[in-house]
Amino acid sequence: ELNVFKPVIAYTMLQSIRLLADVADSFTEKCVVGIEADRECIKQHMEQSLMLVTALAPHIGYDKASEIAKAAHRNGTTLREEAARLGHVREEDFDRLVRPEHMVGPKP
């Protein structure tokens, strides 16, 4: 059996591919080129992220880590401040244990 619509399907598919390629070029030109990261804002958001507490759990245990996160959320403080205030982790140890750059990307 011959499918008489195969040429129409192929034409439509090629047209869709061309459209997607044009959109990608336009998006790059009008939206991506010139974007710069606001490093200070990123740093501030990262320091305020409660998710960083997951790096502490293997060292101080889940219960203490969750206590730190809950207190930081409740008081509007950082994890570092609450860890020191509660006496679970000293600030210098916090900086050594909580390394966001080690928490992202592929693991060897």
C-alpha positions in Angstrom: 0.0 0.0 0.0 1.2 3.5 -0.8 0.4 6.3 1.5 -0.4 9.2 -0.7 0.0 11.6 2.2 3.7 10.9 2.8 4.9 13.9 0.7 2.5 16.1 2.6 3.7 14.7 6.0 7.3 15.2 4.9 6.7 18.8 3.7 4.9 19.7 6.9 7.6 18.2 9.1 10.3 20.1 7.2 8.3 23.3 7.6 8.0 22.7 11.3 11.7 22.1 11.7 12.4 25.3 9.8 10.0 27.2 12.0 11.7 25.8 15.2 15.1 26.8 13.9 13.9 30.3 13.1 12.4 30.6 16.6 15.7 29.4 18.2 17.6 32.0 16.3 15.2 34.8 17.1 15.1 33.8 20.8 18.8 33.9 20.9 19.1 37.2 19.2 16.3 39.0 21.1 16.4 37.4 24.5 19.7 35.6 25.2 22.4 37.8 23.8 23.5 40.4 26.3 22.1 38.6 29.4 24.4 38.9 32.4 24.0 37.2 35.8 23.5 39.5 38.8 26.1 37.7 40.9 25.3 39.6 44.1 21.6 38.8 43.8 22.4 35.1 43.1 24.8 35.0 46.1 22.1 36.5 48.3 19.4 34.0 47.2 21.8 31.1 47.6 22.7 32.2 51.1 19.0 32.5 52.0 18.1 29.1 50.6 16.9 26.6 53.2 17.7 23.7 50.9 21.4 24.1 51.7 20.6 22.4 55.0 20.7 19.0 53.2 24.5 19.3 53.2 24.5 19.4 57.0 22.3 16.3 57.6 25.1 13.7 57.0 27.3 15.5 59.6 24.8 16.5 62.3 21.8 14.3 61.6 18.4 14.9 60.1 16.8 16.1 63.3 19.3 18.8 64.0 19.4 19.9 60.4 15.6 20.2 60.2 15.6 22.1 63.5 18.1 24.6 62.0 16.0 24.9 58.8 12.7 25.4 60.7 14.3 28.0 63.0 15.8 29.9 60.0 12.4 29.9 58.3 10.5 31.0 61.4 13.0 33.7 62.4 13.8 34.9 58.8 17.5 34.3 59.4 20.1 32.3 57.5 21.0 28.7 58.1 24.5 29.8 59.2 23.1 32.1 61.9 20.7 29.5 63.2 23.2 26.7 63.2 25.5 28.9 65.4 22.7 30.2 67.6 21.4 26.7 68.3 25.0 25.4 68.9 24.8 22.6 66.3 27.5 23.9 64.0 30.1 26.7 64.4 30.1 29.3 61.6 33.6 28.2 60.3 32.4 24.6 60.2 29.2 25.6 58.4 31.3 27.3 55.7 33.4 24.1 55.3 30.4 21.7 55.3 27.9 23.7 53.2 29.5 24.2 49.8 26.8 24.8 47.2 29.3 24.3 44.3 29.7 20.7 45.5 26.0 20.2 45.5 25.4 20.8 41.8 26.7 19.1 38.7 27.6 15.6 37.9 29.4 13.5 40.6 32.5 11.6 39.6 
